[in-house]
Amino acid sequence: MVGARPVSPAVTAVHARVKRQGEGWLLVVVFTREDGTTERRLTLHDCEATANATALLVGIALVEAPGSTSEAIPLAVPVPEATERAAGAGAAEGRTGAAETGDANGRERAAMPRADGEDGRERAAGGNGSGANGRKRAGAGSEGEGNARTRAAEGEANGRKRAAAGSEGEANARSRAASSETPAMGMGGARDEARPRPSESPRGARVRAFAQVGPAVAAGIVPQVTPGLTAALGVAWPRLRLALGYTRLFRSEARWSVDRDIGAEVSLHAASLRGGPVRRVGPVELHAGLGLEFGAMRALGFGSPTNLDGRTWWGAVLGGGGLAWAPRALRGHGALVVQAELVVPLHRPTLLYNDDPIFRLGAVGLRAGVQLEARLF
């Protein structure tokens, strides 16, 4: 931004530091001058905007006109979008180039009268060194020198005026360059830009892996309401979730109606694949999904002289949904999930004792659970 322009001697040092502040960056720039220090603080939404703001602040301070005060450094600077920044930079470059040209022309014109004065002095010296008519020529040379000095003074004054006009044009170019950018924003505006909009979900807008585990309870298929354990690993997109799960139902007793001391304990191990859409409303997520489950069921007899240990395969269709709450304090890295689903068995075995039915698995069951979910990245 400064280019070939001379650096103002008013600023002796510049120190800048940047650190994280919320979702944006806090920029602190300290200008050291002969009369003290000036500090400027800005909060900007991204790294590129912070770098541009730093460059603009320092550039304005280094080329400000002599005699200007530290108030010339703005409290806040524009943070334009990419397209506006490119257009504004082109306009500023053109105006600044014109100011530089005017400044250089003023300095050249200021130097020209001095050359005229030197010529006059040389002519005067020549007059002093002449022969018989030396005194007359010396007088004429002195008169010429006086006229040359007068012309030099007038030319130098004009040059200074033109140089001042060039400096004024340079200041106007900087003002136009700044006004061609987007309107300046203060601390509050920068924080508003850095804060995500309610409709935005920075962490939900990318693919993430998750793991969950928690207790569950099943009813309707096994003989009694039975506790269990569920776990899952999966991948979540902004609108979709896929998960591989595991379900363990603990022992559920079925007793023979003729003799209640005789019966069997039923337990289940199963793996599942689930998938479904996701809807997010602030920190709350609504899940829906369908899935398939396959595994093994075991029935272990008790109470009879001969207790058998039987096993068979297990399969079911799953359909349901869940409600997840992701507290803001966890910054999107965890959630509490409440899930419920219907279970429709593909295979309904019957428990027998001496060819007498004890229990047959139900046609439809309900399974519910609470899981703690960790979102890995």
C-alpha positions as CSV (number, residue, x, y, z in Angstrom):
1,M,0.0,0.0,0.0
2,V,2.8,2.4,0.8
3,G,4.8,1.7,-2.4
4,A,7.6,4.3,-3.2
5,R,6.1,7.1,-1.1
6,P,8.3,8.5,1.7
7,V,7.5,7.3,5.2
8,S,6.3,9.9,7.7
9,P,8.8,10.5,10.5
10,A,5.9,11.0,12.9
11,V,5.6,7.2,13.5
12,T,8.7,5.6,15.0
13,A,7.4,2.1,15.6
14,V,4.3,0.0,15.1
15,H,3.4,-3.2,17.1
16,A,0.5,-5.4,16.2
17,R,-0.8,-8.6,17.9
18,V,-3.7,-10.9,17.1
19,K,-5.5,-13.4,19.3
20,R,-8.7,-15.5,19.2
21,Q,-11.9,-13.9,20.5
22,G,-15.0,-16.0,20.2
23,E,-15.5,-17.0,16.6
24,G,-13.3,-14.1,15.3
25,W,-10.0,-12.4,15.9
26,L,-9.0,-9.5,18.1
27,L,-6.5,-7.1,16.5
28,V,-4.5,-4.6,18.7
29,V,-2.2,-2.1,16.8
30,V,0.0,0.2,18.9
31,F,1.5,3.3,17.1
32,T,4.6,4.8,18.8
33,R,5.2,8.5,18.1
34,E,7.4,11.3,19.4
35,D,4.4,12.6,21.4
36,G,3.2,9.3,22.8
37,T,1.4,6.1,21.7
38,T,-1.9,5.4,20.1
39,E,-3.7,2.1,20.3
40,R,-6.4,0.8,18.0
41,R,-8.5,-2.4,18.7
42,L,-10.8,-4.2,16.2
43,T,-12.6,-7.5,16.2
44,L,-12.9,-9.1,12.7
45,H,-14.5,-12.3,11.4
46,D,-11.7,-14.0,9.6
47,C,-7.9,-14.1,9.2
48,E,-7.8,-12.5,5.8
49,A,-9.9,-9.5,7.0
50,T,-7.6,-9.1,10.0
51,A,-4.5,-9.0,7.7
52,N,-6.1,-6.5,5.4
53,A,-7.2,-4.3,8.3
54,T,-3.7,-4.3,9.8
55,A,-2.1,-3.4,6.4
56,L,-4.5,-0.5,5.9
57,L,-4.0,0.9,9.4
58,V,-0.2,0.8,9.2
59,G,-0.2,2.1,5.6
60,I,-2.3,5.1,6.5
61,A,-0.1,5.9,9.6
62,L,3.2,5.6,7.6
63,V,2.3,8.0,4.8
64,E,0.1,10.5,6.6
65,A,1.0,14.1,5.9
66,P,3.4,16.0,8.3
67,G,1.6,17.9,11.0
68,S,-1.4,15.6,11.0
69,T,-2.5,14.1,14.4
70,S,-2.9,10.5,15.5
71,E,-6.7,11.0,15.0
72,A,-6.1,10.4,11.3
73,I,-5.8,6.7,12.0
74,P,-9.4,5.4,11.9
75,L,-10.9,3.6,14.9
76,A,-12.2,0.9,12.5
77,V,-11.5,0.0,8.9
78,P,-13.7,-1.6,6.2
79,V,-13.7,-5.4,5.8
80,P,-14.9,-5.7,2.2
81,E,-15.9,-8.9,0.4
82,A,-13.5,-10.3,-2.1
83,T,-15.1,-8.7,-5.2
84,E,-15.6,-5.3,-3.5
85,R,-12.0,-5.4,-2.2
86,A,-10.6,-6.0,-5.6
87,A,-12.6,-3.1,-7.2
88,G,-11.8,-0.8,-4.3
89,A,-8.1,-1.6,-4.5
90,G,-8.0,-0.8,-8.2
91,A,-9.7,2.6,-7.7
92,A,-7.4,3.4,-4.8
93,E,-4.3,2.5,-6.7
94,G,-5.4,4.8,-9.6
95,R,-6.1,7.7,-7.3
96,T,-3.0,7.2,-5.3
97,G,-0.8,7.0,-8.5
98,A,-2.3,10.4,-9.6
99,A,-1.5,11.9,-6.2
100,E,2.1,10.6,-6.4
101,T,2.5,12.1,-9.9
102,G,1.2,15.5,-8.6
103,D,3.5,15.4,-5.6
104,A,6.6,14.6,-7.8
105,N,5.7,17.3,-10.3
106,G,5.5,19.8,-7.4
107,R,8.9,18.9,-6.1
108,E,10.5,19.1,-9.6
109,R,9.0,22.6,-10.1
110,A,10.2,23.6,-6.7
111,A,13.7,22.5,-7.7
112,M,13.7,24.4,-11.0
113,P,13.9,28.0,-9.4
114,R,16.9,27.0,-7.4
115,A,18.7,26.1,-10.6
116,D,17.8,29.5,-12.0
117,G,19.3,31.1,-8.9
118,E,22.5,29.1,-9.4
119,D,22.8,30.3,-13.0
120,G,22.4,33.9,-11.8
121,R,25.2,33.5,-9.3
122,E,27.5,32.0,-11.9
123,R,26.8,34.9,-14.3
124,A,27.5,37.3,-11.4
125,A,30.8,35.7,-10.8
126,G,31.7,35.9,-14.5
127,G,30.9,39.6,-14.4
128,N,33.2,40.1,-11.4
129,G,36.1,38.4,-13.2
130,S,36.0,40.6,-16.4
131,G,38.7,43.1,-17.5
132,A,38.4,46.9,-17.8
133,N,34.6,46.9,-17.7
134,G,34.6,44.5,-14.8
135,R,33.0,46.9,-12.4
136,K,30.1,47.7,-14.8
137,R,29.7,44.1,-15.6
138,A,30.0,43.2,-11.9
139,G,27.2,45.7,-11.2
140,A,25.1,44.2,-13.9
141,G,26.0,40.7,-12.6
142,S,24.9,41.8,-9.1
143,E,21.7,43.1,-10.4
144,G,21.2,39.9,-12.4
145,E,21.9,37.9,-9.3
146,G,19.4,39.9,-7.3
147,N,16.8,39.3,-10.0
148,A,17.7,35.7,-10.1
149,R,17.3,35.4,-6.4
150,T,13.9,37.1,-6.6
151,R,12.9,34.7,-9.4
152,A,14.2,31.8,-7.3
153,A,12.2,32.9,-4.3
154,E,9.1,33.3,-6.3
155,G,9.7,29.9,-8.1
156,E,10.4,28.2,-4.8
157,A,7.2,29.6,-3.3
158,N,5.2,28.4,-6.3
159,G,6.9,25.0,-6.0
160,R,5.9,24.8,-2.4
161,K,2.3,25.6,-3.2
162,R,2.3,23.0,-5.9
163,A,3.9,20.4,-3.6
164,A,1.2,21.3,-1.0
165,A,-1.4,20.8,-3.7
166,G,0.1,17.4,-4.5
167,S,0.0,16.4,-0.9
168,E,-3.6,17.6,-0.7
169,G,-4.3,15.5,-3.7
170,E,-2.6,12.5,-2.1
171,A,-4.8,12.9,1.0
172,N,-7.9,13.2,-1.1
173,A,-6.8,10.0,-2.9
174,R,-6.5,8.2,0.4
175,S,-9.9,9.5,1.5
176,R,-11.5,8.4,-1.8
177,A,-9.8,5.0,-1.6
178,A,-11.2,4.5,1.9
179,S,-14.7,5.7,0.9
180,S,-14.7,3.3,-2.1
181,E,-14.6,0.4,0.3
182,T,-17.6,-0.8,2.2
183,P,-18.8,1.3,5.2
184,A,-16.5,1.1,8.2
185,M,-17.7,-1.0,11.1
186,G,-17.1,-0.6,14.8
187,M,-16.5,-3.1,17.5
188,G,-20.1,-4.2,17.7
189,G,-20.5,-4.5,14.0
190,A,-17.4,-6.7,13.7
191,R,-18.6,-8.9,16.5
192,D,-22.0,-9.2,14.7
193,E,-20.2,-10.3,11.6
194,A,-18.1,-12.9,13.5
195,R,-21.2,-14.3,15.3
196,P,-22.8,-17.1,13.3
197,R,-26.3,-16.5,12.0
198,P,-29.1,-18.6,13.6
199,S,-29.6,-20.5,10.4
200,E,-26.0,-21.3,10.1
201,S,-24.6,-24.5,11.8
202,P,-20.7,-24.3,11.4
203,R,-20.1,-27.7,13.0
204,G,-23.2,-29.4,11.5
205,A,-22.2,-28.3,8.0
206,R,-19.6,-31.0,7.5
207,V,-19.3,-34.8,7.8
208,R,-18.7,-36.0,11.3
209,A,-18.2,-39.3,13.0
210,F,-19.9,-40.2,16.3
211,A,-20.0,-42.9,18.9
212,Q,-22.8,-43.5,21.4
213,V,-23.5,-45.9,24.3
214,G,-26.3,-46.1,26.9
215,P,-28.9,-48.3,28.7
216,A,-32.0,-49.6,26.9
217,V,-35.2,-51.4,27.8
218,A,-37.3,-53.8,25.6
219,A,-40.9,-54.9,25.9
220,G,-43.5,-56.9,23.8
221,I,-41.2,-59.5,22.2
222,V,-39.3,-61.1,25.1
223,P,-41.3,-62.6,28.0
224,Q,-41.0,-59.6,30.3
225,V,-39.9,-55.9,30.2
226,T,-36.1,-56.5,30.0
227,P,-33.2,-54.1,30.5
228,G,-30.3,-54.0,28.0
229,L,-27.4,-52.1,26.6
230,T,-27.0,-50.4,23.2
231,A,-23.9,-48.9,21.5
232,A,-23.3,-47.5,18.0
233,L,-20.7,-46.0,15.7
234,G,-21.7,-43.9,12.8
235,V,-21.3,-41.0,10.4
236,A,-23.5,-37.9,10.3
237,W,-24.0,-35.5,7.3
238,P,-25.9,-32.2,7.6
239,R,-29.2,-34.0,6.8
240,L,-28.4,-37.7,7.1
241,R,-27.1,-40.2,9.7
242,L,-25.8,-43.8,9.2
243,A,-24.9,-46.1,12.1
244,L,-23.7,-49.6,12.9
245,G,-25.2,-50.7,16.3
246,Y,-25.0,-53.4,18.9
247,T,-27.9,-54.4,21.2
248,R,-27.6,-56.7,24.3
249,L,-30.8,-57.7,26.1
250,F,-30.3,-59.3,29.4
251,R,-32.1,-62.4,30.6
252,S,-35.9,-62.4,30.6
253,E,-37.8,-65.3,32.3
254,A,-40.6,-67.3,30.8
255,R,-42.3,-69.9,33.1
256,W,-44.4,-73.0,32.4
257,S,-48.1,-72.5,33.3
258,V,-48.4,-76.0,34.9
259,D,-45.4,-75.6,37.2
260,R,-44.2,-72.1,37.8
261,D,-40.8,-73.4,39.0
262,I,-40.0,-74.6,35.5
263,G,-39.1,-72.3,32.7
264,A,-36.4,-70.7,30.6
265,E,-34.3,-67.5,30.5
266,V,-34.2,-65.7,27.1
267,S,-31.3,-63.4,26.2
268,L,-30.3,-61.7,22.9
269,H,-27.2,-60.4,21.1
270,A,-27.8,-58.5,17.8
271,A,-26.0,-56.2,15.4
272,S,-27.9,-53.5,13.4
273,L,-27.6,-51.1,10.6
274,R,-29.7,-47.9,10.8
275,G,-30.1,-44.8,8.6
276,G,-32.3,-41.8,8.4
277,P,-32.8,-38.0,8.0
278,V,-31.9,-35.4,10.5
279,R,-33.5,-32.1,11.3
280,R,-31.7,-29.4,13.4
281,V,-33.4,-26.6,15.4
282,G,-30.8,-24.8,17.4
283,P,-29.3,-27.2,19.9
284,V,-32.0,-29.8,19.3
285,E,-31.9,-32.5,16.6
286,L,-34.7,-34.7,15.4
287,H,-33.7,-38.2,14.1
288,A,-35.7,-40.6,12.1
289,G,-34.6,-43.9,10.6
290,L,-35.1,-47.5,9.4
291,G,-32.9,-50.4,10.0
292,L,-32.3,-54.1,10.0
293,E,-31.1,-56.2,12.9
294,F,-29.6,-59.7,13.0
295,G,-28.1,-61.8,15.8
296,A,-28.5,-64.8,18.1
297,M,-31.1,-65.7,20.8
298,R,-30.4,-68.1,23.6
299,A,-32.9,-69.9,25.9
300,L,-31.5,-71.5,29.0
301,G,-33.9,-73.8,31.0
302,F,-34.2,-73.9,34.7
303,G,-36.2,-75.8,37.4
304,S,-36.5,-79.2,35.6
305,P,-34.4,-82.4,36.1
306,T,-32.9,-81.8,32.7
307,N,-32.3,-78.2,31.7
308,L,-31.6,-77.6,28.0
309,D,-29.6,-74.8,26.5
310,G,-31.1,-73.8,23.1
311,R,-30.0,-71.2,20.5
312,T,-31.5,-69.9,17.3
313,W,-31.0,-67.0,14.9
314,W,-32.7,-63.6,15.4
315,G,-33.7,-61.0,12.8
316,A,-35.9,-57.9,12.9
317,V,-37.0,-54.8,11.1
318,L,-36.5,-51.5,13.0
319,G,-38.3,-48.2,12.6
320,G,-38.3,-45.2,14.9
321,G,-36.7,-41.9,15.8
322,G,-34.9,-40.0,18.4
323,L,-34.4,-36.6,20.0
324,A,-30.9,-35.3,20.6
325,W,-29.8,-32.3,22.7
326,A,-26.4,-30.8,22.0
327,P,-25.6,-28.2,24.7
328,R,-23.7,-25.2,23.5
329,A,-21.3,-25.6,26.4
330,L,-20.0,-28.8,24.7
331,R,-19.3,-26.8,21.4
332,G,-20.8,-29.5,19.3
333,H,-18.6,-32.3,20.6
334,G,-21.3,-34.2,22.5
335,A,-25.1,-34.8,22.8
336,L,-27.7,-36.6,24.9
337,V,-29.9,-38.8,22.7
338,V,-33.3,-40.3,23.7
339,Q,-34.4,-43.0,21.2
340,A,-37.4,-45.2,20.7
341,E,-38.2,-47.7,18.0
342,L,-40.6,-50.5,17.0
343,V,-39.1,-54.0,16.5
344,V,-40.8,-56.4,14.1
345,P,-39.2,-59.9,14.3
346,L,-38.5,-61.8,11.1
347,H,-38.3,-65.1,13.1
348,R,-40.6,-66.0,16.1
349,P,-39.3,-69.1,17.9
350,T,-41.4,-70.9,20.6
351,L,-40.1,-72.2,23.9
352,L,-41.2,-75.8,24.7
353,Y,-41.0,-78.0,27.7
354,N,-41.8,-81.7,27.0
355,D,-43.4,-80.5,23.7
356,D,-45.7,-78.1,25.7
357,P,-45.3,-74.4,24.7
358,I,-44.0,-72.2,27.4
359,F,-43.7,-68.9,25.5
360,R,-43.7,-67.6,21.9
361,L,-41.9,-64.3,21.0
362,G,-44.3,-61.4,20.2
363,A,-45.1,-60.1,16.7
364,V,-44.2,-56.4,17.5
365,G,-42.1,-55.0,20.3
366,L,-40.9,-51.7,21.6
367,R,-37.3,-50.7,22.5
368,A,-36.2,-47.4,24.0
369,G,-33.0,-46.1,25.3
370,V,-30.9,-43.1,26.4
371,Q,-27.4,-42.7,24.9
372,L,-24.5,-40.4,25.5
373,E,-23.1,-39.4,22.1
374,A,-19.5,-38.2,21.4
375,R,-18.9,-36.4,18.2
376,L,-15.4,-37.1,17.2
377,F,-14.4,-34.4,14.6
